[in-house]
Amino acid sequence: MMGTPPLTNFTNMTSSTPTSLPYLGPLFMEYTRVVFYAIISIVGTIGNTLVILAYRNPRMRSVTNLFIANLAVADLTVCLINTPVAVIYSTLKRWPFGLFLCKLINYIQGITVFASVGTLMAIAADRYRAIVHPLLPRIRKRHAITIIVAIWIVASIFPFPLFFYQKLDDRSIFCSEEWPSVEAQKIYTVFVAVALYVIPLTVISLLYFLICHNLNSSQATTQEGATRARKSVIRMLVIVVVLFLVCWLPFHVMTLYQNFKPESARQIVFFQVFMFSLWLMFSNSCCNPIVYAVFNRNYRREFGRLLRCQTRGSKLCGKYPGSLYNKDRRFSSDTRTFLKTATNFLLQRKSKAQEDGSFQNGSNQDSSTTPRIVHGNYSNRSGGITRGNEIPCVESRL
């Protein structure tokens, strides 16, 4: 019973008829529920769309960001399909979409949950491999795409019982699960809780613990800037995992309680708590983009660019200011920073030498060890390569 609309689970545990379902509370509670679900759907749709579009920027095309974009696809599906359907079902107190969508909507919810969990595990494994074992070959984008395809294939297999056992009642009013036996339903409920919650969070927590231990132990031997950047990314990803833990824990607890204590689950208080757990589960789909915007400068900058692009017109949408792909692609950002610093230092040294009238003698004595600065044109020592109208370049024997 995974992410099914509210009345589905409540119908399973009460076997009530439509005329005996005043359990949704007063009108104020219904309006409040609609408003909160609408906020989740709107914020989640906009936020996850921005995350997916941000990956179009060449500067954002890393393996980790590819996994994050895949996670956003799963969350966007929840915001566009499952959340509005849950609101309509709980408001109308009946299922208006027919038998096929009764099976399909819950099946899609199961797929997105399995895909989200698999993606979170893939992100943790990628960060563990890159930080704890930096000498191992990095995961390339084609490998990441293969992993993502495998995640979605596996995710489409596990929730198949939801598609098979989800049915309408005799009057086609309620969409609920009808298992061949109570024991089979309990087994699948436990399997979902273990496969989607216990095992993934145990593995992810262990990987991030090893990553944090490695960063703390190697802080003295690595560059401070690189260590700070890695810790910032890990902090953001850990918060994403913690939000997943907090948002999904009440739902799994209430579902297990419903299956193993059906007598106690008949109370109205339980239903209200269950509705809150369902809302909290859906809210996880809109939390991640907010975390990216708060804790990651690159995502924050790209979100701002995309929003400005939509408000000012479409001409700026295809341009990526500040992208490494708009500059010299031969060097990394650290290398370009070093070259810029070295160039400025040597230009200052040359200017000072010219003022003292000793630049020529100094350059002749230090020609074997000092890099040469070439303005406007630069060439190699063999004179084979020349290039005009370029920025100052450092030429070194290193």
Rosetta blueprint (number, residue, H / E / L):
1 M L
2 M L
3 G L
4 T L
5 P L
6 P H
7 L H
8 T H
9 N H
10 F H
11 T H
12 N H
13 M H
14 T H
15 S L
16 S L
17 T L
18 P H
19 T H
20 S H
21 L L
22 P L
23 Y L
24 L L
25 G L
26 P L
27 L H
28 F H
29 M H
30 E H
31 Y H
32 T H
33 R H
34 V H
35 V H
36 F H
37 Y H
38 A H
39 I H
40 I H
41 S H
42 I H
43 V H
44 G H
45 T H
46 I H
47 G H
48 N H
49 T H
50 L H
51 V H
52 I H
53 L H
54 A H
55 Y L
56 R L
57 N L
58 P H
59 R H
60 M H
61 R L
62 S L
63 V H
64 T H
65 N H
66 L H
67 F H
68 I H
69 A H
70 N H
71 L H
72 A H
73 V H
74 A H
75 D H
76 L H
77 T H
78 V H
79 C H
80 L H
81 I H
82 N H
83 T H
84 P H
85 V H
86 A H
87 V H
88 I H
89 Y H
90 S H
91 T H
92 L H
93 K L
94 R L
95 W L
96 P L
97 F L
98 G H
99 L H
100 F H
101 L H
102 C H
103 K H
104 L H
105 I H
106 N H
107 Y H
108 I H
109 Q H
110 G H
111 I H
112 T H
113 V H
114 F H
115 A H
116 S H
117 V H
118 G H
119 T H
120 L H
121 M H
122 A H
123 I H
124 A H
125 A H
126 D H
127 R H
128 Y H
129 R H
130 A H
131 I H
132 V H
133 H L
134 P L
135 L L
136 L L
137 P L
138 R L
139 I L
140 R L
141 K H
142 R H
143 H H
144 A H
145 I H
146 T H
147 I H
148 I H
149 V H
150 A H
151 I H
152 W H
153 I H
154 V H
155 A H
156 S H
157 I H
158 F L
159 P L
160 F H
161 P H
162 L H
163 F H
164 F H
165 Y H
166 Q E
167 K E
168 L E
169 D L
170 D L
171 R L
172 S L
173 I L
174 F L
175 C E
176 S E
177 E E
178 E L
179 W L
180 P L
181 S L
182 V H
183 E H
184 A H
185 Q H
186 K H
187 I H
188 Y H
189 T H
190 V H
191 F H
192 V H
193 A H
194 V H
195 A H
196 L H
197 Y H
198 V H
199 I H
200 P H
201 L H
202 T H
203 V H
204 I H
205 S H
206 L H
207 L H
208 Y H
209 F H
210 L H
211 I H
212 C H
213 H H
214 N H
215 L H
216 N H
217 S H
218 S L
219 Q L
220 A L
221 T L
222 T L
223 Q L
224 E H
225 G H
226 A H
227 T H
228 R H
229 A H
230 R H
231 K H
232 S H
233 V H
234 I H
235 R H
236 M H
237 L H
238 V H
239 I H
240 V H
241 V H
242 V H
243 L H
244 F H
245 L H
246 V H
247 C H
248 W H
249 L H
250 P H
251 F H
252 H H
253 V H
254 M H
255 T H
256 L H
257 Y H
258 Q H
259 N H
260 F H
261 K L
262 P L
263 E L
264 S H
265 A H
266 R H
267 Q L
268 I H
269 V H
270 F H
271 F H
272 Q H
273 V H
274 F H
275 M H
276 F H
277 S H
278 L H
279 W H
280 L H
281 M H
282 F H
283 S H
284 N H
285 S H
286 C H
287 C H
288 N H
289 P H
290 I H
291 V H
292 Y H
293 A H
294 V H
295 F H
296 N L
297 R H
298 N H
299 Y H
300 R H
301 R H
302 E H
303 F H
304 G H
305 R H
306 L H
307 L H
308 R H
309 C H
310 Q H
311 T H
312 R H
313 G L
314 S L
315 K L
316 L L
317 C L
318 G L
319 K L
320 Y L
321 P L
322 G L
323 S L
324 L H
325 Y H
326 N H
327 K L
328 D L
329 R L
330 R L
331 F L
332 S L
333 S H
334 D H
335 T H
336 R H
337 T H
338 F H
339 L H
340 K H
341 T H
342 A H
343 T H
344 N H
345 F H
346 L H
347 L H
348 Q H
349 R H
350 K H
351 S H
352 K H
353 A H
354 Q H
355 E H
356 D H
357 G L
358 S L
359 F H
360 Q H
361 N H
362 G H
363 S H
364 N H
365 Q H
366 D L
367 S L
368 S L
369 T L
370 T L
371 P L
372 R E
373 I E
374 V E
375 H E
376 G E
377 N E
378 Y E
379 S E
380 N L
381 R L
382 S L
383 G L
384 G L
385 I L
386 T E
387 R E
388 G E
389 N E
390 E E
391 I E
392 P E
393 C E
394 V E
395 E E
396 S L
397 R L
398 L L
